[in-house]
Every structure is written in structure tokens, then in C-alpha cells.
């Protein structure tokens, strides 16, 4: 499972500092989330999914197998 924070941000045309402002967090904190140095809290993941208007599963790179 590959976290898609940076890929989604770049796809949507945002800079990291812009997303950090929307989430009301420091740019350094957001950069740590993107680089996998810090785990993003679920509340923040939900906010980010709302910004990108995508499901959380897509944002965190979860893929489902049909059984």
C-alpha cells in the first residue's frame, strides 16, 4: 500500500505550503507526512480527502481485491 499524498497534491496542482495552510498545520509537518517520516492522523486524512474530493482509500493507496 503506497501513500498517495504527494502524488494527489501534484496531480491537483497544489504546493505543499498551500495544502498545509488548508489543513491548518505547519508546512514542515505536512512535508513529514508526505515523506513518510510521520503518520498523518485520521482526522487530517479525512480533511485531505475532502480537499481532493476523493475517497480515503484512494488517498492512502488501498486497493481492494474482489473475492
Buried (B, 14 or more C-beta within 10 A) or exposed (E): EEBBBBEBBEEEEBEBEBBBBBBEBEBEBBBBBBEEEEEBEEEBBEBBBEBBEBEEEEBBEEEEEEE
